[in-house]
Amino acid sequence: MTSATTLRGFEERSADAKAVRMRYFVGGAGPPLVLVHGWTGAAANWIELAPRLAARHRVLVPDLPGHGGSAPLPAAPNLDAYADRVRLVVEREEMLPAPLVGHSLGGVVALRLALRHPGDVTAVVLAGAAGISTSTRRAEFWISFLGLTRPGKLLARARGPIARHGLLRRLAFNPFTVADPVALSPDAVHGLLGETRMHADVRSAGRALIRADPREDLDGVRCPCLVLWGASDLQVPIDDAFEYARRLRAPLRTIADCGHLLIVERPDACRDAIEEFLHSVAALRASTG
């Protein structure tokens, strides 16, 4: 079994990015690809999907500032600071320009990077992206509450038994996050829970996410986008997916029997959708270049 701090076949690295020590993982060979995790998550959230994508790509997976093994930001007035740190790490590895896949909060970070540095982002995949419903009062309450209580830190202590027993997975992962907790692999459980104990500051990212409303700037995104969603996502509703797709003029692909954590629930389906989209983007660039 893979430990929570290891992505199979990936090398752990660190770098200073504007006064923030960033931890990230690099693996695979081929065209570049960057994976950005969600709020209260970590690079290990991609434990199922990153190795699959690394079969055809050079994949970089950062811990966002304040998450996992990355240091917190000195100040985080908005999500631009998170996007800039991701870009600096990717630039350090000489992997720009690159497509980005962002899950939940990571989707909004990917959009900010595409808006701020359009020449560095060739495509964006929004996987259950936050940003629309998370700007509501109800979302503000839950993000603030979860940022204070940090239930994942408590669950991390019991991740071994949770990974082994289906009943405990049902207790740890409710329908708000996962459509079928019992179907999660042991590796997925470790990838979701193992790094939460290391978080230094997730509240700043939560507050920045609440203040963000990506709808104001979506017409400025120039690269091709794909909206990828779990059909049973109760945390970020499918209505958000339709709005993202409409405003970005992007295709929408839903994955059946899948909740908000689609990147671990259905990694093969996610890989296929991402690979098909990136292939179409590459073919378009070749035909117009």
C-alpha positions as CSV (number, residue, x, y, z in Angstrom):
1,M,0.0,0.0,0.0
2,T,1.2,3.5,-0.8
3,S,1.7,5.8,2.2
4,A,-0.2,9.0,2.4
5,T,3.0,11.1,1.7
6,T,4.0,9.2,-1.4
7,L,2.7,9.3,-5.0
8,R,3.8,6.1,-6.7
9,G,6.8,6.8,-9.0
10,F,7.0,10.5,-8.0
11,E,9.9,12.4,-6.4
12,E,9.2,14.7,-3.5
13,R,10.8,18.2,-3.9
14,S,10.7,21.6,-2.3
15,A,11.4,25.1,-3.4
16,D,11.1,28.7,-2.1
17,A,8.4,30.6,-3.9
18,K,8.2,34.3,-2.8
19,A,8.9,33.6,0.9
20,V,6.9,30.4,0.9
21,R,8.5,27.0,1.1
22,M,6.5,24.8,-1.3
23,R,6.4,21.1,-1.3
24,Y,5.6,19.3,-4.5
25,F,5.9,16.0,-6.4
26,V,7.1,15.4,-9.9
27,G,6.9,12.1,-11.9
28,G,6.4,10.6,-15.3
29,A,7.6,11.7,-18.7
30,G,6.0,13.5,-21.7
31,P,4.1,16.7,-22.1
32,P,3.7,18.7,-18.9
33,L,0.6,18.6,-16.7
34,V,-0.1,20.2,-13.3
35,L,-2.6,18.9,-10.8
36,V,-3.9,21.3,-8.1
37,H,-5.8,19.9,-5.1
38,G,-8.8,21.3,-3.3
39,W,-9.4,23.1,0.1
40,T,-8.0,21.2,3.1
41,G,-6.5,18.7,0.7
42,A,-2.9,18.0,-0.4
43,A,-1.0,16.6,-3.3
44,A,-1.7,13.1,-1.9
45,N,-5.4,13.6,-2.9
46,W,-4.2,12.7,-6.4
47,I,-2.9,9.3,-5.2
48,E,-5.1,7.4,-7.6
49,L,-5.1,9.8,-10.6
50,A,-1.5,11.2,-10.7
51,P,0.2,7.8,-11.5
52,R,-2.3,7.1,-14.2
53,L,-1.7,10.5,-15.9
54,A,2.1,10.1,-15.4
55,A,2.0,7.2,-17.9
56,R,1.8,9.9,-20.7
57,H,2.8,13.1,-19.0
58,R,5.4,14.8,-16.9
59,V,3.2,15.6,-13.9
60,L,3.7,18.1,-11.2
61,V,1.6,18.1,-8.1
62,P,2.0,20.8,-5.5
63,D,0.8,21.2,-1.9
64,L,-0.9,24.6,-1.9
65,P,0.4,27.1,0.7
66,G,-0.7,26.2,4.2
67,H,-1.7,22.7,3.1
68,G,0.3,19.4,3.5
69,G,4.0,20.1,3.6
70,S,3.9,23.6,2.2
71,A,4.4,26.7,4.5
72,P,1.6,29.2,4.9
73,L,1.4,32.5,3.1
74,P,2.5,35.6,4.9
75,A,-0.8,37.2,3.7
76,A,-3.6,35.8,1.6
77,P,-6.0,38.6,0.6
78,N,-7.2,36.5,-2.4
79,L,-6.5,33.4,-4.4
80,D,-4.0,35.2,-6.7
81,A,-1.2,34.5,-4.1
82,Y,-1.9,30.8,-4.3
83,A,-1.9,30.8,-8.1
84,D,1.4,32.7,-8.2
85,R,3.1,30.2,-5.9
86,V,2.0,27.3,-8.1
87,R,3.3,29.1,-11.2
88,L,6.7,29.7,-9.6
89,V,7.1,26.0,-8.8
90,V,6.1,25.0,-12.3
91,E,8.5,27.5,-13.7
92,R,11.3,26.2,-11.5
93,E,10.8,22.8,-13.1
94,E,10.8,24.3,-16.6
95,M,7.4,22.9,-17.3
96,L,5.7,26.1,-18.7
97,P,3.5,26.4,-20.6
98,A,1.3,23.6,-19.2
99,P,-2.3,22.5,-18.9
100,L,-3.8,22.5,-15.3
101,V,-6.3,20.2,-13.7
102,G,-7.8,21.8,-10.6
103,H,-10.1,20.0,-8.1
104,S,-12.6,22.1,-6.1
105,L,-10.6,25.1,-4.8
106,G,-7.8,24.0,-7.1
107,G,-10.1,24.7,-10.1
108,V,-10.4,28.4,-9.0
109,V,-6.7,28.6,-8.5
110,A,-6.1,27.2,-12.0
111,L,-8.5,29.8,-13.4
112,R,-6.7,32.6,-11.6
113,L,-3.4,31.4,-13.0
114,A,-4.8,31.3,-16.5
115,L,-6.1,34.8,-16.1
116,R,-3.0,36.3,-14.7
117,H,-0.5,34.4,-16.9
118,P,-2.4,33.4,-20.1
119,G,0.8,32.5,-21.9
120,D,1.7,29.9,-19.3
121,V,-1.6,27.9,-19.3
122,T,-2.5,25.9,-22.4
123,A,-5.7,24.4,-21.0
124,V,-7.7,24.1,-17.8
125,V,-9.8,21.1,-16.5
126,L,-12.2,22.1,-13.8
127,A,-12.9,19.0,-11.7
128,G,-15.8,19.7,-9.3
129,A,-14.6,23.3,-9.2
130,A,-15.6,25.5,-6.2
131,G,-16.1,29.2,-6.5
132,I,-19.8,29.7,-7.4
133,S,-21.8,28.1,-4.7
134,T,-18.9,28.7,-2.3
135,S,-19.5,32.5,-2.5
136,T,-22.9,32.1,-0.7
137,R,-23.7,32.8,3.0
138,R,-24.4,29.1,3.7
139,A,-21.0,28.1,2.2
140,E,-19.3,30.8,4.2
141,F,-20.7,29.4,7.4
142,W,-19.5,25.8,6.6
143,I,-16.1,26.8,5.3
144,S,-15.5,28.9,8.5
145,F,-16.8,26.1,10.7
146,L,-14.7,23.4,9.1
147,G,-11.7,25.7,9.0
148,L,-11.9,26.0,12.8
149,T,-12.8,22.5,13.8
150,R,-10.7,20.6,11.1
151,P,-12.4,17.3,11.4
152,G,-10.0,15.7,8.9
153,K,-7.2,16.1,11.4
154,L,-9.1,13.9,13.8
155,L,-10.0,11.3,11.1
156,A,-6.3,11.2,10.1
157,R,-5.4,9.4,13.3
158,A,-7.8,6.6,12.5
159,R,-7.0,6.4,8.8
160,G,-5.7,2.9,9.0
161,P,-8.9,1.3,10.4
162,I,-11.0,3.5,8.1
163,A,-9.0,2.3,5.1
164,R,-9.6,-1.4,6.1
165,H,-13.3,-1.3,7.1
166,G,-16.2,-0.3,4.9
167,L,-18.4,0.7,7.9
168,L,-15.8,3.1,9.1
169,R,-15.5,4.6,5.6
170,R,-19.2,5.2,5.6
171,L,-18.9,7.1,8.9
172,A,-15.8,9.1,7.8
173,F,-17.1,10.0,4.3
174,N,-20.7,11.1,4.0
175,P,-22.7,11.6,0.8
176,F,-21.8,15.2,0.9
177,T,-18.3,14.3,-0.2
178,V,-18.4,10.7,-1.7
179,A,-21.2,8.9,-3.5
180,D,-20.1,5.4,-2.4
181,P,-17.6,5.5,0.5
182,V,-17.2,1.7,0.7
183,A,-15.9,1.7,-2.9
184,L,-12.9,3.9,-2.0
185,S,-9.6,2.1,-2.2
186,P,-7.4,1.9,0.9
187,D,-4.9,4.1,-1.0
188,A,-7.6,6.7,-1.6
189,V,-8.4,6.8,2.1
190,H,-4.8,7.4,3.0
191,G,-4.4,10.0,0.3
192,L,-7.5,11.9,1.5
193,L,-6.7,11.8,5.2
194,G,-3.0,11.3,5.7
195,E,-1.8,14.8,5.1
196,T,-4.5,16.7,7.0
197,R,-2.5,16.4,10.2
198,M,0.3,18.5,8.6
199,H,-1.8,21.5,7.5
200,A,-0.4,24.8,8.8
201,D,-3.1,27.2,7.6
202,V,-6.2,26.2,5.7
203,R,-8.4,29.0,7.1
204,S,-6.7,31.7,4.9
205,A,-7.5,29.7,1.8
206,G,-11.0,29.2,3.0
207,R,-11.5,32.9,3.5
208,A,-10.0,33.7,0.1
209,L,-12.3,31.2,-1.5
210,I,-15.4,32.8,0.1
211,R,-14.3,36.2,-1.2
212,A,-13.7,34.8,-4.7
213,D,-16.4,34.9,-7.4
214,P,-14.9,33.6,-10.6
215,R,-17.9,34.5,-12.7
216,E,-16.7,38.1,-12.8
217,D,-13.7,37.1,-14.9
218,L,-14.5,34.0,-16.8
219,D,-14.9,35.8,-20.1
220,G,-11.2,36.6,-19.8
221,V,-10.1,33.0,-19.9
222,R,-8.6,32.4,-23.3
223,C,-7.4,28.8,-23.2
224,P,-9.6,25.8,-23.8
225,C,-11.4,24.4,-20.8
226,L,-13.2,21.2,-19.8
227,V,-15.8,21.1,-17.0
228,L,-15.6,17.6,-15.3
229,W,-18.1,16.8,-12.6
230,G,-19.4,14.0,-10.5
231,A,-23.1,13.5,-11.4
232,S,-23.9,12.9,-7.7
233,D,-21.9,15.8,-6.3
234,L,-23.9,17.2,-3.4
235,Q,-21.2,19.6,-2.2
236,V,-20.8,21.6,-5.4
237,P,-24.0,21.2,-7.3
238,I,-24.3,20.3,-11.0
239,D,-25.9,23.7,-11.6
240,D,-22.4,25.2,-11.0
241,A,-21.0,22.9,-13.7
242,F,-23.6,24.1,-16.2
243,E,-22.8,27.7,-15.4
244,Y,-19.0,27.2,-15.7
245,A,-19.6,25.4,-19.0
246,R,-21.8,28.2,-20.3
247,R,-19.6,31.1,-19.3
248,L,-16.4,29.4,-20.5
249,R,-18.0,28.0,-23.7
250,A,-16.6,24.7,-22.6
251,P,-17.8,21.1,-22.9
252,L,-19.2,19.5,-19.8
253,R,-18.6,15.9,-19.0
254,T,-20.2,14.2,-16.0
255,I,-19.2,10.9,-14.3
256,A,-22.0,8.7,-13.2
257,D,-22.3,7.4,-9.6
258,C,-19.6,9.9,-8.4
259,G,-19.6,12.6,-5.8
260,H,-17.4,15.6,-5.1
261,L,-14.2,13.6,-4.7
262,L,-14.3,12.3,-8.2
263,I,-10.5,12.2,-8.5
264,V,-10.4,9.3,-6.1
265,E,-13.8,7.8,-6.7
266,R,-13.5,7.3,-10.4
267,P,-9.8,7.8,-11.4
268,D,-10.0,5.8,-14.6
269,A,-13.0,7.8,-15.9
270,C,-11.3,11.0,-14.9
271,R,-8.1,10.0,-16.6
272,D,-9.9,9.1,-19.8
273,A,-11.8,12.4,-19.8
274,I,-8.6,14.4,-19.2
275,E,-6.6,12.5,-21.8
276,E,-9.2,12.8,-24.4
277,F,-9.6,16.6,-23.8
278,L,-5.8,17.2,-23.8
279,H,-5.4,15.2,-27.0
280,S,-8.1,17.4,-28.7
281,V,-6.3,20.6,-27.4
282,A,-3.0,19.3,-28.8
283,A,-4.6,18.4,-32.1
284,L,-6.2,21.9,-32.4
285,R,-2.9,23.7,-31.6
286,A,-1.1,21.6,-34.2
287,S,-3.7,22.4,-36.9
288,T,-3.7,26.1,-36.2
289,G,0.1,26.4,-35.4
